[in-house]
Amino acid sequence: MPNFSTPQGLVPILRGAGGNMADTMLRTKAAGTAARIRIYDCVAAANDGTINRSITPGTTPILGVAIDGGAPSTLTQHHVIEEPDAVYAAMVSTATGGVAADVFANANLSLGSTSTFISDDVIDQTTIAGTGSLDLKLLRLHPTVDTTFGQFAVFEVQINKAMRDSATAGV
């Protein structure tokens, strides 16, 4: 059965790499932030402590993943999974898809639009490599009955460039 192109952002599996439950922190998006934060969007922290979608893939440390959404240009509160070892399910961006050799490789995010209510962030297939400085670590194919390697594969991933991870340079 083929995979379908249904990006949903980084969907939390609600466990860390060690099997622990992933906790959330309540964070604020400032009213002056024009971009909507959607369910399962990756978010970054601004200098004033608020969150935003100002992420440059491969460069910006990621604070975590929002598990609720909010309107653009409105002060909103969001629950954000910030644990560096949290595990998520995410789709590979292109029809080329993911292959078995991609397991344990790294990749950058490809940020989706902000016009929908559920995230369409995906794994950028064109960046899959062994380079440890990329945004995500691909752990394995997500074990569901409707996911196979190939076009639009869904992988379990961890955030490599987590803002709260002490191993991230410059944070």
C-alpha positions as CSV (number, residue, x, y, z in Angstrom):
1,M,0.0,0.0,0.0
2,P,1.5,3.4,-0.9
3,N,2.1,6.2,1.5
4,F,-0.1,9.3,1.2
5,S,1.0,12.9,1.1
6,T,-0.6,14.0,4.4
7,P,1.9,16.2,6.2
8,Q,1.0,16.9,9.8
9,G,4.1,18.5,11.3
10,L,6.0,16.8,14.0
11,V,3.4,14.7,15.7
12,P,4.5,13.8,19.3
13,I,4.7,10.1,20.1
14,L,4.5,11.2,23.7
15,R,7.6,9.4,24.8
16,G,11.2,10.2,25.0
17,A,14.0,8.0,23.7
18,G,14.2,6.5,27.2
19,G,10.5,5.6,27.3
20,N,9.6,8.5,29.6
21,M,6.5,10.7,28.9
22,A,7.2,14.1,27.3
23,D,6.2,17.1,29.4
24,T,5.0,20.4,28.1
25,M,5.6,24.0,29.1
26,L,3.1,26.8,28.7
27,R,4.5,29.5,26.4
28,T,3.3,32.8,25.0
29,K,3.2,34.0,21.4
30,A,3.2,37.8,21.3
31,A,0.4,39.7,19.7
32,G,2.8,41.3,17.3
33,T,3.8,38.0,15.8
34,A,2.0,37.8,12.5
35,A,2.6,34.1,11.8
36,R,0.0,31.7,13.2
37,I,1.4,28.9,15.4
38,R,-0.4,25.7,14.4
39,I,-0.8,22.3,16.0
40,Y,2.5,20.3,15.8
41,D,4.5,23.3,14.5
42,C,8.2,23.6,15.5
43,V,8.7,26.8,17.4
44,A,11.7,29.0,18.4
45,A,12.2,31.3,21.4
46,A,12.5,35.0,20.9
47,N,14.9,37.1,23.0
48,D,11.9,38.3,25.2
49,G,10.9,34.7,26.1
50,T,8.0,34.5,23.7
51,I,7.7,31.9,21.0
52,N,7.5,32.3,17.2
53,R,8.0,30.6,13.9
54,S,11.1,32.5,12.9
55,I,13.1,29.4,12.1
56,T,15.8,29.2,9.5
57,P,16.2,25.4,8.8
58,G,19.6,24.2,9.8
59,T,20.5,27.3,11.7
60,T,17.9,28.3,14.3
61,P,17.8,26.2,17.5
62,I,14.3,24.7,18.0
63,L,12.7,25.3,21.3
64,G,10.1,22.5,20.8
65,V,6.8,21.5,19.2
66,A,3.5,23.3,19.9
67,I,0.6,20.9,20.6
68,D,-2.1,23.5,20.2
69,G,-2.7,26.3,17.8
70,G,-3.5,30.0,17.9
71,A,-4.5,32.9,15.7
72,P,-2.0,35.1,13.9
73,S,-1.3,38.6,15.3
74,T,-3.0,37.7,18.6
75,L,-1.6,37.1,22.1
76,T,-1.9,33.3,22.5
77,Q,-0.8,30.6,25.0
78,H,0.7,27.3,23.7
79,H,1.7,24.1,25.3
80,V,5.1,23.2,23.9
81,I,7.0,19.9,24.2
82,E,10.6,21.1,25.0
83,E,12.3,17.9,26.0
84,P,15.4,17.2,23.9
85,D,14.8,13.5,23.8
86,A,11.1,13.7,22.8
87,V,10.2,11.5,19.8
88,Y,8.0,12.7,16.9
89,A,6.5,11.2,13.7
90,A,7.2,13.3,10.6
91,M,6.7,12.8,6.8
92,V,9.5,13.1,4.3
93,S,8.9,16.0,1.9
94,T,9.0,14.7,-1.6
95,A,7.9,11.9,-3.9
96,T,11.4,10.6,-3.7
97,G,10.7,9.8,-0.1
98,G,12.8,8.0,2.5
99,V,14.7,4.8,2.2
100,A,16.1,2.3,4.7
101,A,19.6,3.8,4.3
102,D,18.2,7.1,5.8
103,V,17.7,5.5,9.3
104,F,20.0,7.3,11.7
105,A,20.8,10.0,9.2
106,N,20.0,13.7,9.8
107,A,17.9,16.2,7.9
108,N,16.6,19.7,8.1
109,L,13.0,20.8,8.5
110,S,11.0,22.2,5.6
111,L,8.6,24.7,7.1
112,G,5.1,24.7,5.7
113,S,2.6,27.5,5.2
114,T,0.8,29.1,8.1
115,S,-2.6,29.1,6.4
116,T,-3.8,25.8,7.8
117,F,-4.7,24.8,11.4
118,I,-2.5,21.7,11.5
119,S,1.2,22.0,10.7
120,D,2.5,20.9,7.4
121,D,6.2,21.0,8.4
122,V,8.1,18.0,6.9
123,I,11.5,16.4,6.8
124,D,13.4,18.1,3.9
125,Q,14.4,15.0,1.8
126,T,17.0,17.0,-0.1
127,T,19.0,17.6,3.1
128,I,19.2,14.0,4.4
129,A,22.8,13.3,5.2
130,G,25.2,12.2,8.0
131,T,25.8,15.8,9.0
132,G,25.1,16.1,12.8
133,S,24.4,19.9,12.6
134,L,21.0,19.4,10.8
135,D,17.7,19.9,12.6
136,L,16.4,16.3,12.9
137,K,17.7,12.8,13.6
138,L,15.8,10.1,11.7
139,L,15.4,7.2,14.2
140,R,13.4,4.6,12.3
141,L,10.4,4.2,10.0
142,H,7.2,5.0,12.0
143,P,5.7,1.6,12.7
144,T,2.1,1.8,11.5
145,V,0.3,-0.4,9.0
146,D,0.1,2.3,6.4
147,T,3.8,3.5,6.3
148,T,6.5,2.0,4.1
149,F,9.8,3.2,2.9
150,G,9.6,5.2,-0.3
151,Q,7.3,8.1,-1.4
152,F,6.1,10.2,1.5
153,A,7.6,7.9,4.2
154,V,6.9,8.7,7.8
155,F,9.9,8.5,10.2
156,E,10.3,8.8,13.9
157,V,12.6,11.7,14.6
158,Q,14.2,13.7,17.4
159,I,15.2,17.3,17.3
160,N,19.0,17.6,16.9
161,K,19.1,21.4,17.3
162,A,17.0,21.6,20.5
163,M,17.4,24.9,22.2
164,R,17.3,23.2,25.7
165,D,19.9,20.6,24.7
166,S,23.2,21.4,26.2
167,A,25.0,19.9,23.2
168,T,23.7,22.6,20.8
169,A,26.4,25.1,20.1
170,G,25.7,28.7,20.8
171,V,22.9,28.2,23.2
